Amino acid sequence: MVASGSSAEERPLADILRLTGGPVVGDPPETAASVQLARGIALVQVHRYAEAVMLAEAAIDSARRVPGDDPEFVAELVDGLHTFSRLAAASGSREEALRVMKEAVALAEPLPEPDETLPRALNQLGLLLLECGRAEEGRAATERSVAIRRQAAEADPAALPGLATSLYNLNHHLTTAGLHAEALASIEEAVEIARLLADREPDTYLADLASALHNLSMTLRETGQIDRAICTVEEAIEIYHRLADRDPAHYLPELAESLEVMCHQVAGTGQYRAAAALADRCAQAYRAGGNPGAALGMRVHKVRYRLRGLTRRGSGPEHDSDRHS
């Protein structure tokens, strides 16, 4: 019995392991799969990886024995495997996470469209393939996720957030491959969708817009569009300032990261005094967000850019030096 005032999510992992540890022989395959996967997820969180992977694979085997067509059960199982895979990958067990995620995608393949389960699984598979050094396969999986979600969004705007997520991940794949022009097209489309969603539901999507703008700025820098890159990250900073006023613990780190990007971009144009001022703002944000190491690093950049600004002043005027301070 759960103590009064507690919830299932608050139970210690030991309790979860105990409650899911009973025999599954003779249970219906869908029950066996659910129990095995729940226990596998719990075991990942206590770093018992070999047992966890065995249980995840057992859950997949059980799922294949489910009679008839039960798309709701399959979707729930695939989502559970997705969670398992993310936890395993975060713990360093990437190959095992990849193996489980490939099985999850195979289970999701027959689901009727426009179910979100398959494109969501393909997104995770793409990231795992990239982390495991199989970049082309990872990009192909993500491109397929984009295609599925694009078709769904054409029929139903409710699918737009998923499309933006897949485009965002595709930008990461293309940037990693050095395909910056293609990466720019994908992140520009993601920003366009995020802006539309944020206009409609700012409380839900404004942070997504800021994140997309941050990444658009970095991609613009890679394509040599430095002025546009600076203006874009400046917009992200303005949004993060507003969000951090409401929830500093969550958004100050993101604000600091965008300030750092803008600082170095401005320095790249030779505006060292403005870059030093941005480095100071960034250090303050990192410190307030609980990252003193990063704050110290930005203090070093502040001194470096200030010295370069003094050197520049001795050799001629620093162009437009106060523009971004």
N, C-alpha and C positions, 0 to 999 in steps of 0.2 A: 504494500500500500504506500502511496506517495504521501509524504507529510503535508499537512495543511499549509497552503500558501506557496508550495513549490509546483513546478511544471515538469513535463516530460523532458523539455530541453535542458532543465537544470539538473537532471539526474547525473550523478557521477558516471563516468564511462564504465567503471567496474559494475555498476548496476545494469547498464545496458548490456554488457557482456553476459552477465548472469541471466537476465531476462530473455536473451536471444540464444542462450547456450544449450537449450534442450534438444533432444533428438528430433530429427525431421523425417526419419524413416516412416513411411506410411502416410505422411502428409500429402495433400494435393501439391502438384509441382509448383503452382503459383505461390502457395504458402511457403514451401521449401525455399524457393528463390528469394522471396522477400526476407525471410529469416536469415538466410545465408548472407545476403548482401548487407543487411543491417549490421550483422556481426562483423562482416569484413570491414565496413566503414569504421566501426568502433575500434577494431584492431589496428587499422592504419593510424588512428589518432594516439594509440599507445605504442607505436613504433614496432609492432609485431608484423612486419611486412610480408614475410613468407607465408604465414598463416592467412593473412588478409587476402593475398592474391589467390591462394588456393580456394578460399571461400567465394571470391568474386567469380572465378571460373566455374565453380560448382553452381553458383546462382545462374550463370549463363546456360549451363547444361540443363538445369531444372527448367528454365524458361523455354527451352527448345522442346520440352515434353508437354507443354501446356496444350491441351487439345483444342481444336477449333481456332477461331479468329477472335482475339481479345485485344484490340488496339489500345484500349485504356491501360490494361496491365502492362503491355510491352512499353508504352510511353513512360509509365511510372518506373519500370525497371531500368530503361535506358537513362532516364534522368538520375536514378540512383547510381548507375555505373559512371555517369558523368561526374557526379560528386566524388565517388571513390577515386576516379582517375585524377581529378584535380588535387585531392589530398595526397595521393601517392606521389604525384609529380612534385608537389611542393616539398615533400620529404626527401626528394632526391631519387626516388625509384621511377625514373622516367621510362625506361624500357618496359617495365611491368605496367605502368600506366598506359603506355601506348598500346600494348597488347590487349588490355581490357577495353580500351576505347575503340579499337578496330572491331572487336566483337560487338560492342554497343552499336556502332554504325551499321553492321550487318543485320542486327536485330531490327533497327529502325527503318531499313530500306523498304520493307513492304507496307509501311504505314501509309494510309491514304493522305493525299495532299488535301488541304494546306496545313497539315500538322507541323508544328514547330520543332518536333523532336529531332528529326533528321538534320536540318540545317544547323541546329544548336550543337548536335554531336559532331558534325563535320567541322564546325569552328574549332572545337576542342581538339579534334584529331589533327587539324592543320597545325595548331600551335605545338602539339607534342611532336609531330613529325619534324617541324623546324628545330625544336630543341634537341632532337636526336640526330641532327645533321642531315635530314632527308628533306631539304628545302623545297625542291621541285614538287615532290609529292604533297608536301604541306600546302604549298601555294595552290595546287590543283584542287585539294579538298576545300580550301577556303573559297576559291573561285566558284566551285559548285554550290557552296552555301550561299554566296551572293546571288547566283542565278536563281536558285529556288526561292529565296526571299524576295528578289526583285519581282518575280512572277506573282508571288503572293501579294505584294504591296500594290501591284497594278490592279488587283481585284479587290483589295481591302486595305485602306490606309492604316488599319490597326497593326499591320505587319511592318510599318516603317521603322519602328525602333530596332527590330531585329535586323533589318537591312542595313541600318546605320552601323550596328555592331559588326556585321560581317565586312562591310566596307572599311571600317576602322582596322580590323585585323588584316585585311588584304593590304592596306597601306603598309603595315608592319612587314609583311612578307616581301612586298615589292621593294621597300627601302632596304631591307637586308640583302636583297639580290642586286642592289645598285641600280634598279630600274626607277629612277627618280621621277621621270615624266609620267609614267604610269601610276606611280605612287601618288603623285600630285592629283591626278584625275580622281582617284578613289577617295582621298581624304577631302577633296573639295566637295564631292557629292555627299560624303558623310556630314560635313559641316552644313551644307544646304538643308539636309533632312533635320539635323539637330536644331538648326535655327527655326525651322518651321514648327517643330515639336515644342521648343522652348517658348515660342510666341503663344502657343495654345495652352501649354501647361508649364509655366515657369517653375513652379515648386518641384515638379518632377524631373524636368529635363534641362534646367539651366546649367547644372554642373556638367552634364554631358556635352553641352555646347562649349563650355570653357575648355574641357579636356580635348575636344576635337579641334578647337582653335589653336591650342598649344601645339598639337601635333602637326596641324597645317603649317604653322609658323616654321617648325623645324624642317618640314619638307620643302617649303618655299626657299629656305636658306640653302638647301642642297641643290636647288635648281638655279641659284644665283639671283633670286628676287629678294634682295636683302631689305629694301625699303618696305615692300609689302609684308615681308616676314615680321619686321618690327611692328608695323601697324597692327598685324594680326595678333601677335602675342600681347600687345598692349590692350587689345580688347579682352583677351582671356584674363589678364591681370585685373581689369576693371570688374569683371564678373566675379572673380575669386575674392576680391576685396569685399564685395557685397555679401557673398556667401560666408566669408570668414567672420563678418560682423555678427552673423546669426549663429554660426557653429565654428568657433575658432579651432577647436581640437581636431575637427575633421578637415577643414579647408586651409588652414595656415600652411601645412606642408605643400599643398598644391600651389598656393600663392607664391611660396618661396621658390619652387621649381620654375614657375613661369618668369619670376623676376630674374632668376639666374640665367635663363635662356635669353631674355631681353638684354641683360647686362653684357653678355659676351657678344651678342649680335651688334649692339651699339658700339662696343669696343672694336669690333671688326671693321667699322666704318671710320675709325680714327677719332671718334668722339670720346676721348679717354676720361675727361672730367665728368661727363654725363654718365659714363660707365661706372666710375667710382661712386657716384651718388646712388646708382642703382644697386651696386654691390653692397652699399651700406643698408639700403632698404631690405635687400635680400637677407643679409645677415640678421637683421632684427626679426624678420619673419621666421627664419629658421630657429632662432633662439626662442622666440615666443611659442613656436610649434614643438619645442622639446628636442631639437637636434643641435646641440652645442658644437658638435664636430663640424657639421656643415657650415654653421655660423662662423666658426673660426676660419674655415677655408675661404669664405667670402670676404672676411676681414683682410686676408692676405691679398686677394684680388683687388680689394679697394685700394690698398697701399700701392700695389703694382700699377694699377691704372692711373692713380693720382700722380705717381712719379713719371709715367709716360706722358701725362698731360702737361706736366711742368717742362719736360724735355721738348714737347711739341711747341709750347708757348715760346720757348727760347728760339725756335727756328722759324716761327711764323704763326699766324693766328689759327686756332683750332676752329674748323668750320662748324658753325651751328652748334657750338658746344653745349649750350644749355637747353637744347630742344627737348631732351628726354629726362631731364632732372626734375 
